[in-house]
Amino acid sequence: RVCRIEHYPSCLSPPDPEGGPRASIQQAVDAIADAGTQVWSIASMRHRPDGGIGRSWPLWESRMIPRPQEWAADAERLKEFVDAAHKRDILMLSYYPFIFTTPIYEQHPEWGIQMLDDGGVEVWNEGWLCWNSPYRDWLPQYLNETIEYFDLDGIYFDDMNWGSHSDADQRRTGGCSCQFCREQYLE
C-alpha cells in the first residue's frame, strides 16, 4: 500500500501579515511523515504574479518562463522543505496542471484549446493548452527544469482533461478544434 497526499502546508506560504501562528517546515514534515505518508504532492509553481487566475508560474529561475524576483524566497523554502521530506523517506512530487500553463498560453494563444461549438453558451479559454500543439514538445523541457532545480522525485499531473476546466464558473466542455487537432484528424 502507498499513502499519497496532495497537501500545500502553510509553512510554504508567505507569512501571515497579521502574524498568525504556523508550523515550521520541520514540524509540518514530521506531522505528515508520522501519519504514514510515503508520497507527497506539493506545488513548485504559483498563481499569476498579478494575483489573477492562472497556473504554472515557476518559483525557480526558469530559462523558459521568467519569474518575479520576490518569489526567490519561496524557492529556497521549498528546497528546504523537499530536503526535510527526503530525510523522512517521503517521495516528493510536484503538482502540475497538465493543460494549464497560463504564461505559455499568453505567449502562444494558437496553442490553446479551441472549444467545440456545441450550440450552448460560449466558453472562453482561460489558459488551457492543447496536447496536439507544440506545447506537447515544450512541456517536458519545462518539467525537467522543475525536477533539476528542486530535486523532486516526479510529477503529479492534474487537469488531464481535453477541453475546459473552469476557474471562472463557466460550464465545462470537452474536445478541441484547433488547427493542430484538425491537421491530425485529417492526416
N, C-alpha and C positions, 0 to 999 in steps of 0.2 A: 504494500500500500504506500501511496505517496500523499503527503499532506502539502497541498499547494494553496497559497493565498495570493490575492491581489489586494494590497493594502498600502496606503500612502500615509506614513506616520507624520504627525505634526512636527517632529524634530527636524524634518527636512524642509519645512515651510519657513518662509521669512518669519522672524519673531513677531509675536502679537504686539501691536503698538500700545495696547493697554497693559502690557507686562504680565499677561496671564501665565499660569504655570504650564510647563510642557516637559515631557521626558527628555532626557539626554539621548544621544544616539545609542550609547551602550545600554541604557535602560530599555529603550524600545526594542533593540535587537534581542536582548536577553529575554524579555517578556514573550516575544514571538517564538524564539528558539525553545524556551521552556514549555511552550504549548505543543511542541512536536513538529513544528514547521520544517519541511525539508526543501521546499522550493518557494521562492518569494518573488512576486512580480511587482516591480516599482516603476516609476516614471523617470526617464533621463531627459525628458523634454517638458516644455511648459506651454501654456496657452499664449496667445499673441502678446507681444510687448505692450500694445496699447490697451490690454485688458479685454479685448473683444473675443468673440467666439473664434476658435481655431485651435489646431493642434500641431504638434511636431516642431516647435521651435527648439533648437538644441541648447542644452546647458553647457556643452563642451565647446571648444574653439573649433568649429567645423570649417572645413575648406569649402563646403557646399552651400551652407546657409549661414549668413552672419548672425551672431548672437549679440544681444545687448550686453555691454561690458559689466553692468551691475549684476548680471547673473553668474559671474565668475565665482562668487562666494557660494552659491548654490551648488556649483560643480564640485568644489572642494569638499563640501559637506557630504555630497553624495558619494564621492570616492571614499571618504572615511567610513560612511555607512556600509558600503559594499565590502570593504576590508573587514569591518567588525562582523558582518554576517558570515563571511567566508571563514573566519576564525571559529564560528559556531557551527561549521559544516552545513551551511544553508546555500543551496544553489541560487544565484541571483539572476533574474531575467528582467529585461526592460520591457515594460508595456509599450506596444506600438500600435497606433490606429492605422491599419494597413492601407486603406484607401484615402486617408485624411491627412495629407501633408500640406497644410494651408500655404506656407511660404512658397512652395513649388507651384501650387495652383495659381497663385498670384503672378508668378513669373511665366507660367505656361498654361494659360486657360484652355488652350487647344488640347491639352492632355486630360481635361476634365470629362467626367461622365456627362453625356447628353441624355437627359431623361426621355424615355419613350412617351410619346403623346398618346395617352390612354383616354382622352376626352374629358378628364377630370380637371380640377383646379390645377393650374400650372405650379410646378415645383421648381424652385431655383436651386442652383448648385452652390452650396456653402463651402466648397473646397474639396469635394470628392473627386478622386482621380481614377482613371480607367486603367485596368491591368493590361489592356492591349496597346496602350500608348507607350512612348519611350520612357514613361515613368517606371515601367517594369524593369528596364535596364539601369535606371538611375537609383532606385531604391536599395538594391543590395550594397552598392558602394557607400551609401549613407548609413546603412545599418552596420557595416563593417567599421566605420568611423566610431560609432557608438561603443561597440564592443572593444575596440582597441583603446579607447580613452578610459573607459570605466572598468575594465577587467570583468565584464559581465560574462555569464555562462551561456546566455542565449537570449532569444527574443520571444515574448508572448504577443501574438497577433490578436488584435480585436478589430472590429469593424470590417469583417471579411465580406460584407455584402456587396452586391453589384447593383448599385442604384443609390437611393437616398437613405440617410440615417440622420434625421433632422435634430439639430440642437435648437432650432427656431420654431418648434411646434408645428412644422409642416407635416403633411401626410407623407407616408413612405411610398416610394415607387421602386420597382425593380427594372433592371435592364439598362441598356445603353445603346445609343445610335450614333456615336461619334465616328469620325472618319476612319479611325483605326479599326473599330468593330465592323464598320461597313466593308472595308477592304478585306478583312479576314473572312467575313461571311461570303463575299463574292468569290474570293480565292477558293 
